[in-house]
């Protein structure tokens, strides 16, 4: 790609290698993800080393993300524990009683263009440069280390291939891979019959098997996404590395009873925004009109 840019080729000709590189970056993020669970390699030390390295490649601070993701696993499907590394979700009653500015913010957040185009770039390039408010020293240190490494990378690119050339390659890769990554995370826990319960009735096993999807992808996409579509298994046993999830799925018949979500069916989730506690299903904004009639 560097050679093509220097030779003055049409930027559109870079699209195929950019898409390929974006797919590979998604796969690298799955490696990073498994390091965070301590499952990618047998050694904790090497998981941490590789986690930091792949975190720099994916612009994600390892320890900060690892803590947030662990909180996500501990609270998925729990209505009283939302806000831990998940998609902002409101119940119908919460939305109705919210002030107008919260309703506007929620609708903007749930807009597909904001969530899947603007959101990923803002998150990976800007928000992840800062530690969360409650971050401990280890998490803050990982943010600083990642940022220093990225500054060193940018300086190196400036003095080698040129910063403009680097950005012409890196920005679209971050946009494409970020969009795909956020979409995968979205469809893993945002679908019509997903599991949500209040804390007193919350069941971690049901949250794993019914609150995490089985996103059935063609083989080549499953390879690029590191089997993350078998997300119900991952939430049931996070210490199983993603590269063995297909084998586990094939060997355990009970895990095959989960209804899969196809690519075509998954697009329906774009029109689902609010949790209906009475019907126990995710619904769209149109349900608000139905309830007022």
C-alpha positions in Angstrom: 0.0 0.0 0.0 2.9 2.4 0.8 4.3 1.7 -2.7 1.0 2.2 -4.4 0.6 5.6 -2.7 4.1 6.7 -3.5 3.6 5.6 -7.2 0.5 7.8 -7.4 -2.1 5.0 -7.9 -5.7 5.9 -7.5 -6.7 5.7 -3.9 -9.6 3.5 -4.8 -7.2 0.8 -5.8 -6.1 0.6 -2.2 -9.6 -0.4 -1.1 -9.1 -4.2 -1.4 -5.8 -4.3 0.6 -7.3 -1.9 3.1 -10.3 -4.1 3.7 -8.0 -7.2 4.0 -5.8 -5.4 6.5 -8.9 -4.3 8.4 -10.1 -7.9 8.7 -6.6 -9.0 9.9 -6.8 -6.2 12.6 -10.1 -7.6 13.8 -8.5 -11.0 14.1 -5.6 -9.4 16.0 -8.1 -7.8 18.4 -9.5 -11.2 19.1 -6.0 -12.3 20.1 -5.8 -9.3 22.3 -9.2 -10.2 23.8 -8.1 -13.7 24.6 -5.0 -12.4 26.3 -7.2 -10.3 28.5 -9.0 -13.4 29.6 -5.7 -15.2 30.2 -6.6 -17.8 27.6 -4.6 -17.2 24.5 -1.3 -18.5 26.0 -0.6 -20.8 29.0 1.7 -18.2 30.6 0.2 -15.2 32.4 3.4 -13.2 31.7 3.3 -13.9 28.0 -0.5 -13.1 27.8 0.3 -9.8 29.4 3.2 -9.1 27.0 1.2 -10.0 23.9 -1.8 -8.1 25.3 0.2 -4.9 25.5 1.7 -5.5 22.1 -1.6 -6.2 20.3 -3.1 -3.4 22.4 -0.7 -0.9 20.8 -1.5 -2.3 17.3 -5.3 -1.9 18.0 -4.9 1.4 19.9 -6.4 -0.2 23.0 -4.8 0.0 26.5 -4.6 -3.6 27.7 -5.1 -3.4 31.5 -7.8 -0.7 31.2 -9.7 -2.7 28.7 -9.2 -6.0 30.5 -10.8 -4.6 33.7 -13.8 -3.1 31.8 -14.3 -6.3 29.9 -14.2 -8.4 33.0 -17.0 -6.1 34.5 -18.9 -6.7 31.3 -18.8 -10.4 31.7 -19.9 -10.2 35.3 -22.9 -8.1 34.6 -24.2 -9.1 31.1 -28.0 -9.4 31.1 -28.3 -7.8 34.5 -30.6 -4.8 34.2 -29.4 -3.4 37.6 -25.7 -3.6 36.6 -25.7 -1.9 33.2 -23.0 0.5 32.2 -20.0 -1.8 32.4 -18.5 -2.0 28.9 -21.9 -2.6 27.2 -24.2 -0.9 24.7 -26.3 1.9 26.3 -29.7 0.3 26.7 -32.8 1.8 28.4 -36.1 0.1 29.4 -39.3 1.6 28.0 -40.2 3.1 31.4 -36.8 4.6 31.8 -37.0 6.2 28.4 -40.5 7.6 29.1 -39.4 9.1 32.4 -36.1 10.5 31.1 -35.6 14.3 30.6 -35.8 15.5 27.0 -32.0 15.9 26.6 -31.4 12.3 27.7 -33.9 11.1 25.1 -32.2 13.1 22.4 -28.7 11.8 23.5 -30.0 8.2 23.5 -31.5 8.5 20.0 -28.3 10.1 18.7 -26.3 7.3 20.4 -28.5 4.6 18.9 -28.3 6.1 15.4 -26.5 3.5 13.2 -24.2 6.2 11.6 -23.1 7.5 15.0 -22.7 4.1 16.5 -21.0 2.2 13.7 -19.2 5.0 11.8 -18.4 7.9 14.0 -18.4 6.0 17.3 -15.6 3.5 16.6 -13.2 6.1 15.4 -13.8 8.4 18.4 -13.5 5.4 20.8 -10.3 3.9 19.4 -8.5 7.1 18.5 -9.6 9.5 21.2 -11.5 8.1 24.2 -9.1 5.2 24.8 -6.3 7.7 25.2 -7.6 8.5 28.6 -8.0 6.4 31.7 -11.5 5.9 33.2 -12.4 7.9 36.3 -12.2 4.9 38.6 -9.1 3.4 37.0 -6.4 2.0 39.4 -2.7 2.6 39.0 -2.2 -0.5 36.9 -5.0 0.5 34.5 -3.7 4.1 34.3 -0.2 2.9 33.6 -1.4 0.7 30.7 -3.0 3.8 29.1 0.2 5.8 29.5 2.3 3.0 28.1 0.0 2.6 25.1 -0.1 6.3 24.4 3.7 6.7 24.6 4.1 3.7 22.2 1.6 5.3 19.8 3.5 8.6 19.9 6.7 6.7 19.1 5.0 4.9 16.3 3.7 8.1 14.8 7.1 9.8 15.0 8.7 6.8 13.4 6.1 6.8 10.6 6.7 10.6 10.1 10.5 10.1 9.6 10.1 6.9 7.5 7.1 6.7 5.2 5.7 10.1 6.1 2.8 10.9 8.4 0.4 11.6 5.6 1.0 8.2 4.0 0.6 6.5 7.3 -2.7 8.2 8.0 -4.0 7.4 4.5 -3.5 3.8 5.4 -4.2 3.7 9.2 -7.3 5.8 9.4 -9.4 3.8 6.9 -8.2 0.6 8.5 -9.3 1.8 11.9 -12.6 2.9 10.5 -13.4 -0.4 8.8 -12.1 -2.7 11.5 -13.7 -0.5 14.2 -17.1 -0.6 12.5 -16.9 -4.3 12.1 -15.7 -4.7 15.7 -18.5 -2.5 17.2 -21.0 -4.3 15.1 -19.9 -7.7 16.3 -20.1 -6.5 19.9 -23.5 -5.0 19.3 -25.1 -8.1 17.8 -23.7 -10.3 20.5 -26.0 -8.7 23.1 -28.6 -6.7 21.1 -31.3 -8.9 19.5 -35.0 -9.4 19.9 -35.2 -12.3 22.4 -32.0 -11.4 24.3 -31.9 -12.1 28.1 -32.3 -9.3 30.6 -33.4 -9.6 34.2 -33.3 -7.6 37.4 -30.5 -8.6 39.8 -32.7 -10.7 42.1 -33.8 -12.9 39.2 -30.6 -12.8 37.2 -29.1 -16.2 36.3 -25.5 -16.1 35.0 -25.9 -19.3 33.1 -29.0 -18.0 31.3 -27.3 -14.7 30.7 -24.5 -16.5 28.9 -26.6 -18.9 26.8 -29.6 -16.6 26.2 -28.1 -13.2 26.6 -25.2 -13.8 24.3 -25.8 -14.6 20.6 -24.6 -17.4 18.3 -23.9 -15.3 15.3 -23.6 -17.8 12.4 -21.0 -16.5 9.9 -19.6 -18.1 6.7 -16.2 -19.8 7.3 -14.0 -17.0 5.9 -15.7 -14.4 8.1 -15.5 -16.7 11.1 -11.8 -16.9 10.5 -11.3 -13.1 10.4 -13.5 -12.7 13.5 -11.8 -15.4 15.4 -14.9 -17.5 16.1 -16.3 -14.7 18.3 -19.7 -15.4 16.7 -19.9 -18.4 19.1 -20.4 -15.8 21.8 -22.7 -17.9 24.0 -19.9 -20.4 24.6 -17.4 -17.6 25.3 -19.7 -16.1 28.0 -20.4 -19.5 29.5 -16.6 -20.3 29.8 -14.5 -17.2 29.1 -11.2 -19.1 29.8 -11.8 -21.1 26.6 -9.7 -19.5 23.9 -11.7 -18.3 20.9 -9.5 -20.4 18.6 -11.1 -23.6 20.1 -14.7 -22.4 20.3 -15.7 -24.2 17.1 -14.3 -27.5 18.4 -16.2 -27.1 21.7 -19.4 -26.3 19.7 -19.0 -29.4 17.6 -18.3 -31.6 20.6 -21.1 -30.4 23.0 -24.6 -31.0 21.5 -26.3 -28.8 24.2 -24.4 -25.8 22.9 -25.9 -26.4 19.4 -29.5 -25.9 20.7 -29.1 -22.1 20.7 -30.9 -20.5 17.8 -28.4 -18.9 15.5 -28.6 -15.4 14.1 -27.8 -15.2 10.4 -26.2 -12.1 8.8 -29.5 -11.2 7.2 -31.5 -11.6 10.4 -28.9 -9.6 12.4 -29.8 -6.4 10.5 -33.2 -6.4 12.2 -31.4 -5.5 15.4 -30.6 -2.1 14.0 -34.3 -1.3 14.7 -34.3 -2.5 18.3 -33.5 0.1 20.9 -35.4 -0.4 24.2 -36.0 -3.2 26.6 -39.7 -4.1 27.2 -39.8 -5.6 30.7 -43.3 -6.7 30.3 -42.8 -8.6 27.1 -39.2 -9.5 27.9 -37.9 -8.5 24.5 -35.9 -5.8 22.8 -38.2 -3.4 20.8 -37.8 -0.4 18.6 -38.9 3.2 19.2 -42.1 2.5 17.4 -43.3 0.5 20.4 -43.6 3.8 22.3 -46.4 4.8 19.9 -48.1 1.5 20.2 -48.2 1.8 24.0 -49.7 5.3 23.9 -52.5 4.4 21.6 
